[in-house]
Amino acid sequence: PAPPPMARPAPPPPPVARPAPPPPPVARPAPPPMAAAPPRAAPPPPPPPRPAGPPPKSCPPGQPKC
């Protein structure tokens, strides 16, 4: 008897559909610029130097202590 016909090789499987690439990340808006710190008030000027001499008397004359 004649040999059986050669079975044809199975066709290659269809290519697997690749998943769609993920969408590019949405560009986040730039953060608002840092609010400029308000200028600090200038420090108060130093008190004028007291004139040299005896300290001012806070007690009325005649009383050694208050």
C-alpha positions in Angstrom: 0.0 0.0 0.0 1.1 3.5 -0.6 2.7 5.3 2.3 0.4 7.8 4.0 0.8 11.4 2.7 3.3 13.5 4.7 1.3 15.6 7.2 1.9 19.2 6.4 3.6 21.0 9.2 1.2 23.1 11.3 1.2 26.7 10.3 3.1 28.9 12.7 0.9 30.4 15.4 -0.1 34.0 14.7 2.1 36.5 16.5 0.9 37.4 19.9 -0.5 40.9 19.9 1.8 43.0 22.0 0.0 45.0 24.7 -0.3 48.7 23.8 2.5 50.7 25.4 1.4 52.6 28.5 0.6 56.2 27.7 3.4 58.7 28.5 3.1 60.2 32.0 1.2 63.4 32.0 3.6 66.3 32.6 2.7 67.6 36.0 2.4 71.4 36.1 5.4 73.1 37.6 4.9 73.9 41.3 4.2 77.6 41.9 7.3 79.5 42.7 8.1 79.9 46.4 6.5 83.0 47.7 9.3 85.5 48.4 9.7 85.9 52.1 8.6 89.4 53.0 11.6 91.6 53.9 12.2 91.6 57.6 11.8 95.0 59.3 15.2 96.6 59.9 16.2 96.1 63.5 15.6 99.1 65.7 18.6 101.4 66.0 20.5 100.9 69.2 19.6 103.2 72.0 21.8 106.3 72.2 24.6 105.9 74.7 23.8 107.4 78.0 26.0 110.3 79.0 28.7 109.2 81.4 28.2 110.3 84.9 26.3 109.3 88.0 23.2 107.2 87.3 20.0 109.2 87.4 18.4 109.2 90.8 15.0 107.7 90.9 14.5 108.4 94.6 13.6 111.8 95.9 16.6 113.6 97.5 16.9 112.8 101.2 15.9 109.1 101.0 18.8 106.7 100.8 16.6 103.9 99.6 13.2 103.7 97.9 
